[in-house]
Amino acid sequence: MNIPEDNGLLRFLTCGSVDDGKSTLIGRLLHDSRAILADTLQAIERTSARRGLETIDLSLLTDGLQAEREQGITIDVAYRYFSSGRRTYIIADAPGHEQYTRNMVTAASTADLAIIMIDARRGVQTQTRRHTWIAALLGIPHLVVAINKMDLVDHAQSVFERIRADYLAFAARAGIGTVRFVPMSALHGDMVVERGERLDWYEGPTLMDMLETAHTRADAHAQPLRFPVQWVCRPQDPANPALHDYRGFMGRVESGRIAVGDPVSVLPSGLRTRVKAIQIGGDTLDRAIAEQSVALLLEDDIDVSRGDMIVAPEQPPRVLREITADLCWLSAQPMDRARTYLIRHTTREVRAKLVAIDHRLDVNTQERLPAERLAMNDIARVRFRLAHPVFADAYATNRSTGAFVVIDEGSYGTVGAGMIVEADGPAAEA
């Protein structure tokens, strides 16, 4: 018996303008890959019948909020999980409305691949360009443009080629590299999982073939160790005096790997020690790798607090008191130069002052325009001055330590998401 190759986990999202068929596409992927339970399928069949629909409304699989089902739109990010014979998937269905762009940013931050949906009747829209820009800024390595609803334009190859040319012209002006294209009908399933019979002029792979063979981003395990401390665990149990000396530093291994006995350095103090033990859920491990949440016990009794970072001494991050970043502004209240904001970088939170807006990006013309303020959904290159240093890498090098969010001091709401362009500060003394 031939066992199919396991290509690992792929995180991807669907995005694009409103009503381009994102939720229906995910429903089709789940349906045709047989990842829907029988009772779930029967429930959406009944709902579709009550609405007088001749076919199953597969978008109901992802539009879970009542407001979403009533309006036929996606508001919040919906996540779905399924496995094929060759890989496991986490799908994020991002909303298309401009006012919910912040939700799309959240979904894109961990994705390895983005499917940019385009309605074949309408072509490239403003939100198509905005979502493409955000996907590129967030370092998503694979972009697939799915030109959907080909059944509504008589499956015409000329329509596909025209939209493809329009998108490529935009991508060239924006400096966006390799993009793949696929025509499809998410409603009927052509070129999603199966090829179908109505797009026989297209000789490329189906969308599912692209997903099955896409390489994931650079292995986070091979990157330098970055362990931001989230919590210092000091249990108190009168019945167990041995716990009085327990001091575990809890957090997530954002990149790299760590093993018992490894030398480490703690920032900002720069003190060095070794790993005494690694624990997770009461179990003891020999080593931990990227994306694992663990508790580290150190050989020496040194001062470590939330917001500190445990790193490999020979490969420290940069110490930044000023950061240059690409910023997506997410708040309805414009960005104000006179205000002080909070920046949360990994587990560290510092006060920050906006030094300059180098330029604002016009998503329609790709022009870089001068700006004195930022409105909701604006994308800009900005500079912040920080009250205390952060320990960071460029976003292109490490997505975990190169990203941050901007927080309003008054409401404590998230108002912006940033990606550090270059980490040109001094290396941490580790």
Secondary structure, DSSP 8 states (H G I E B T S, - for coil): --------EEEEEEEESTTSSHHHHHHHHHHHTT-S-HHHHHHHHHHHHHTT-SS--GGGGT--SHHHHHHT---S-EEEEEE-SS-EEEEEE---SGGGHHHHHHHHTT-SEEEEEEETTT-S-HHHHHHHHHHHHTT-SEEEEEEE-GGGGTT-HHHHHHHHHHHHHHHHHHT---EEEEE-BTTTTBTTTB--SS-TT--S--HHHHHHH---SS-GGGS--EEEEEEEE----TT-GGGGG--EEEEE--BSEEETT-EEEEETTTEEEEEEEEEETTEEESEEETT-EEEEEESS-----TT-EEE-TTS--EEEEEEEEEEEE--SS-B-TTSEEEEEETTEEEEEEEEEEEEEE-TTT--EE--S-B-TT-EEEEEEEEEEEEEE--TTT-TTTTEEEEEETTT--EEEEEEES---S-B---
